[in-house]
Amino acid sequence: PIPDSKKIIVAFQRRDIRIGFERQVIYDSILIIALTFTLLTIAVWLIINRGLQGLDRTADEIGNRDPNNLNPIYIETMPAELEPLISSINDLFTKLKEALERERRFAGDAAHELKTPIAAIKTLSQTILSSTTDTHTKRSAEDIILGVNRANHIIDQLLTLSRAVPDALQSTLTPISLSSIATGIVTNLTPSAISSGKNISLQKKTSAKIMATQAAIEIIMRNLIDNSIRYTPE
């Protein structure tokens, strides 16, 4: 309506043009939403991927680490969000390393402390054995000496393990000749075998080699041969 007039202005629009405008608006809106969603998806993926790279590097560092490597983890360009996690893991490594070191020292100290009273018991038993003529007393003294020798054997094993095994486990695997190790151990233990009335010899047809750590193999083989000498009849 026109003010102060009886006239009315009427505007018309063709239906096909109006529908075309509506469709264009809808298409433009969908395109904008699709582009926006795509860009947001890419941005979120980049942010998450960048954040997870630190976790991936940490997982690789821990997964590929040697079981005996308890040194702190150091990763360059680490996200600030991961620093508390890495710090906690490093604190755990430090505590484990200290605990293993305490255990190692305890085994060595305990073995050394036990050898003194056991040596005294053996000395007293030998004194009784040489100074008495009573058969029952002699048999008891011999039993005590036998038990002391077994205890000394166990203590020696503890000392060997406490000294050698942690270092051996940290070593890399190398080709080891079993016959060479056996030759050395048999040579060292031959006097003990002869003194206890046993014969010991080494028979080898091949020179077998394995991937291992020499200290660990020496401990295993020495224990086997030593036990055989101790508990085999004459």
C-alpha positions, 0 to 999 in steps of 0.5 A: 500500500502507498501511504495517502493513496489507494494504490497498491504495488504488487511485485511478482516473481516467476516460479522457476526463477524463485526455485532456482534461487532456492536451489542455488542457496541450498547448493552453496550451503551444502558446499560450504558445510562440506568444505568446512567439515573437510578442513576441520577433519584435516586439521583435527587429524593433523593435531591428533597425529602430531600429538600421537607422534610423541607416544609412538616414539615413546612406545618404540623407545620402550619396545626396542629397549634392552630389558636391562637398560634402565637408563632414563628415556630421552626423546627430542621434540617431545610434546609438553603433554607427554613430559609428565608421563615420560618423567614418571617412567624415568622415575620408575626406571631409576627405582628399578635400577636402584632395587636391582643394585640393592638386591645384587649387593645384598646377595654378595654381602649375605654370601660373604657374611655367611662364609665366616661362621660356616668356615668356623663350623668346618674348622671346629668339626675338623678339629673334633674329627682329628681329636676324637676316637669315638666312631659316632662322634667321627661320623657326626663330624663328617656329616657336619663337614659334608653339610658345610661343604654343600653350604659353601657350594651354594654360597659360591654359586650366589657369589658367582651369580651376583657378580656375573649374571647382571653383567652377562645379561647386559652383554650382546649375544656373540658366537660362543664355542661350547667345546672351548668353554668346556675345556677350560672348566674341565681343566679347572675342575680336574684337581677337584675330581681327582681328589674326590676319587673320580675320573673326568675327561672331555670327549668332543666330535664337533665344535658346536657354537651358539649365540649366547653370553659367555659368562652365563654359559660358563656359570651353567656349565660349571654348575653342571660339572661341579655338581656331577663331581660332588654327587657322583660315586667314586 
